[in-house]
Amino acid sequence: MNLKSGQLTGAGSMGAKGEVPTDGHRARGAGRRRGAELENAILDAAWDVLVEHGYSGFTYEAIAARAGTSRPVLYRRWPQREDLLLATLARHWQPIEVPDTGSLRDDAIGFLRNASTDRAQTVILMNIQLGDYFRDTGTSASDLREALGGSDRPAPFEQIVARAVARGELPDEQRPSRIINLPFDLLRHDMLTTLRPVPDEAVTEIVDQVWLPLLKPSEPR
């Protein structure tokens, strides 16, 4: 699978019959699992392995042992390790809610709060535990975010700015994407610097002292 294609689904047969336990292990409470139940158990086990051991330890053998299944079961669904990695991340990469409060400032602060709460662990994981992956594939965290988030819809802050323009809060003019998406870039920087969610005072500072002055035209003197 090519990461930059943004395809997240693993190839392979979904009609496999159950699984063969590896090294005598069975997943927690597992009987003879099939279909979605088996796939979810594998992806949960893969996430645990990735968090604990990083990409270097993200092997079919380790994941099969953790899930209580066999390596052929994994290979049938995800023939390449990258397929399995993307499917694992996609399961834990839920879209962040984009508020629609009727206020540019409140939408921006609300989204950053949601992102800090919902996405901090995954952002930190992607940039620390996946260092070997980026080196091996020649890709970046930005490429991975694009693959996971898809490119068929506007970025959250593009939605927020577009709504503000439609309401008349902002003039309808071209703005560099770096400025539009700056709040999330700064939030992500703080997450990686502190390795924890960003405090609320930092969120409001990003919006009030950095972003809004860049978006709004100067007041006439």
C-alpha positions as CSV (number, residue, x, y, z in Angstrom):
1,M,0.0,0.0,0.0
2,N,1.2,3.5,-0.8
3,L,0.7,5.8,2.2
4,K,0.2,8.9,0.0
5,S,-2.7,7.3,-1.8
6,G,-4.7,7.7,1.4
7,Q,-6.2,4.1,1.1
8,L,-6.8,2.8,4.6
9,T,-8.4,-0.6,4.1
10,G,-6.4,-3.7,4.2
11,A,-6.6,-6.2,1.3
12,G,-7.3,-9.8,1.6
13,S,-10.1,-12.3,2.3
14,M,-12.7,-11.3,4.8
15,G,-14.2,-14.8,4.7
16,A,-11.4,-16.5,6.6
17,K,-12.6,-19.2,9.0
18,G,-11.7,-18.3,12.6
19,E,-8.1,-18.4,13.7
20,V,-5.4,-20.7,15.0
21,P,-4.0,-19.6,18.4
22,T,-0.3,-18.7,18.4
23,D,2.0,-20.3,21.0
24,G,-1.0,-21.5,22.9
25,H,-2.3,-17.9,23.6
26,R,-5.9,-16.9,23.1
27,A,-7.3,-13.4,23.1
28,R,-9.1,-12.3,26.3
29,G,-12.4,-14.3,26.4
30,A,-12.0,-15.4,22.8
31,G,-13.8,-18.4,21.5
32,R,-13.8,-19.1,17.8
33,R,-13.9,-15.5,16.4
34,R,-14.7,-14.6,12.9
35,G,-15.3,-11.5,10.7
36,A,-15.5,-8.1,12.4
37,E,-15.1,-9.6,15.9
38,L,-11.7,-11.2,15.0
39,E,-10.6,-8.1,13.0
40,N,-11.4,-5.8,15.9
41,A,-9.5,-8.0,18.3
42,I,-6.5,-8.0,16.0
43,L,-6.5,-4.2,15.6
44,D,-6.9,-3.6,19.4
45,A,-3.9,-5.9,19.9
46,A,-1.9,-4.2,17.2
47,W,-2.6,-0.8,18.9
48,D,-1.3,-2.2,22.2
49,V,1.8,-3.5,20.6
50,L,2.4,-0.2,18.8
51,V,2.0,1.9,22.0
52,E,4.3,-0.4,24.0
53,H,7.0,-1.2,21.5
54,G,6.8,1.3,18.7
55,Y,7.1,0.6,15.0
56,S,10.3,-1.5,15.4
57,G,8.3,-4.0,17.6
58,F,5.1,-3.8,15.4
59,T,5.5,-7.3,13.9
60,Y,3.0,-9.8,12.7
61,E,4.4,-12.3,15.2
62,A,4.0,-9.9,18.2
63,I,0.5,-8.9,17.1
64,A,-0.7,-12.4,16.4
65,A,0.5,-13.5,19.9
66,R,-1.2,-10.6,21.6
67,A,-4.5,-11.2,19.7
68,G,-4.4,-15.0,20.2
69,T,-4.4,-15.8,16.5
70,S,-1.9,-16.8,13.8
71,R,0.2,-14.8,11.5
72,P,-1.5,-16.2,8.3
73,V,-4.8,-14.7,9.6
74,L,-3.1,-11.3,9.7
75,Y,-1.4,-11.8,6.3
76,R,-4.7,-12.6,4.6
77,R,-6.2,-9.3,5.7
78,W,-3.2,-7.1,5.6
79,P,-0.5,-8.5,3.2
80,Q,1.9,-5.6,4.0
81,R,2.9,-4.3,7.5
82,E,2.0,-0.8,6.3
83,D,-1.6,-2.0,5.6
84,L,-1.9,-3.3,9.1
85,L,-0.4,-0.1,10.6
86,L,-2.8,2.2,8.8
87,A,-5.8,0.0,9.7
88,T,-4.7,0.1,13.3
89,L,-4.2,3.9,13.3
90,A,-7.5,4.5,11.5
91,R,-9.4,2.6,14.2
92,H,-8.0,5.0,16.8
93,W,-8.1,8.2,14.6
94,Q,-11.6,9.4,15.0
95,P,-12.6,12.7,13.4
96,I,-12.5,15.6,15.8
97,E,-15.8,17.5,16.2
98,V,-15.7,20.9,14.6
99,P,-18.0,23.2,16.6
100,D,-20.5,25.5,14.9
101,T,-21.3,28.1,17.6
102,G,-21.9,31.1,15.3
103,S,-18.6,32.7,16.5
104,L,-15.2,32.4,14.8
105,R,-13.4,32.7,18.2
106,D,-15.6,30.2,20.0
107,D,-15.4,27.7,17.1
108,A,-11.6,27.9,17.1
109,I,-11.2,27.5,20.8
110,G,-13.8,24.7,20.9
111,F,-12.0,22.8,18.2
112,L,-8.6,23.1,19.8
113,R,-10.1,22.0,23.1
114,N,-11.6,18.9,21.4
115,A,-8.3,18.2,19.6
116,S,-6.3,18.5,22.8
117,T,-8.6,16.1,24.6
118,D,-9.2,13.6,21.8
119,R,-6.0,13.6,19.8
120,A,-3.1,14.2,22.1
121,Q,-2.2,10.6,22.7
122,T,-2.3,9.7,19.0
123,V,-0.4,12.8,17.8
124,I,2.4,12.0,20.4
125,L,2.4,8.4,19.3
126,M,2.7,9.2,15.6
127,N,5.6,11.5,16.1
128,I,7.6,9.5,18.7
129,Q,6.7,5.8,18.3
130,L,6.6,6.0,14.5
131,G,10.0,7.5,13.9
132,D,11.4,4.3,12.4
133,Y,8.3,4.0,10.1
134,F,8.9,7.5,8.7
135,R,12.6,6.7,8.1
136,D,11.8,3.3,6.5
137,T,9.1,4.6,4.1
138,G,10.5,8.1,3.4
139,T,7.2,9.6,4.5
140,S,6.4,12.2,7.2
141,A,3.8,12.7,9.9
142,S,2.0,15.1,7.5
143,D,1.7,12.3,4.9
144,L,0.3,10.0,7.5
145,R,-2.2,12.6,8.8
146,E,-3.4,13.1,5.2
147,A,-3.8,9.4,4.7
148,L,-5.8,9.0,7.9
149,G,-7.8,12.1,7.6
150,G,-8.5,11.9,3.8
151,S,-8.3,14.7,1.3
152,D,-12.0,14.8,0.3
153,R,-13.1,17.4,2.8
154,P,-11.7,20.7,4.0
155,A,-9.5,20.8,7.0
156,P,-11.2,21.8,10.2
157,F,-9.9,25.4,10.3
158,E,-10.7,25.8,6.7
159,Q,-14.3,25.0,7.6
160,I,-14.2,27.4,10.6
161,V,-12.9,30.2,8.5
162,A,-15.4,29.6,5.6
163,R,-18.3,29.7,8.1
164,A,-16.9,33.0,9.5
165,V,-16.7,34.5,6.0
166,A,-20.3,33.3,5.2
167,R,-21.5,35.0,8.4
168,G,-19.7,38.2,7.6
169,E,-17.2,38.0,10.5
170,L,-14.3,37.9,8.1
171,P,-13.8,39.5,4.7
172,D,-14.0,37.2,1.7
173,E,-10.4,37.1,0.6
174,Q,-7.6,34.7,-0.1
175,R,-5.6,33.6,2.9
176,P,-2.5,31.4,3.0
177,S,-3.3,27.9,4.2
178,R,-0.4,28.2,6.7
179,I,-2.2,31.0,8.4
180,I,-5.6,29.3,8.3
181,N,-4.3,26.1,9.9
182,L,-1.8,27.7,12.2
183,P,-3.8,27.1,15.4
184,F,-3.7,23.3,15.1
185,D,0.0,23.4,14.1
186,L,0.8,25.3,17.3
187,L,-1.3,23.0,19.4
188,R,0.5,20.0,17.9
189,H,3.8,21.6,18.7
190,D,2.8,22.1,22.3
191,M,1.7,18.5,22.5
192,L,5.0,17.2,21.3
193,T,7.0,19.6,23.5
194,T,5.2,18.7,26.7
195,L,4.0,15.2,25.8
196,R,0.6,16.0,27.3
197,P,-2.7,17.7,26.4
198,V,-2.4,21.5,26.0
199,P,-3.8,23.6,28.9
200,D,-6.8,25.8,28.3
201,E,-4.9,29.1,28.8
202,A,-2.5,28.1,26.0
203,V,-5.5,27.3,23.7
204,T,-7.0,30.8,24.2
205,E,-3.6,32.4,23.8
206,I,-3.1,30.7,20.4
207,V,-6.5,31.9,19.2
208,D,-6.6,35.4,20.8
209,Q,-3.0,36.5,20.6
210,V,-1.7,34.8,17.5
211,W,-4.4,33.6,15.1
212,L,-7.2,36.2,15.2
213,P,-4.8,39.2,14.8
214,L,-3.4,37.5,11.6
215,L,-6.9,36.9,10.2
216,K,-8.6,40.2,10.9
217,P,-7.8,43.4,9.0
218,S,-6.3,46.2,10.9
219,E,-8.8,48.7,12.4
220,P,-8.8,52.0,10.6
221,R,-7.0,54.8,12.4
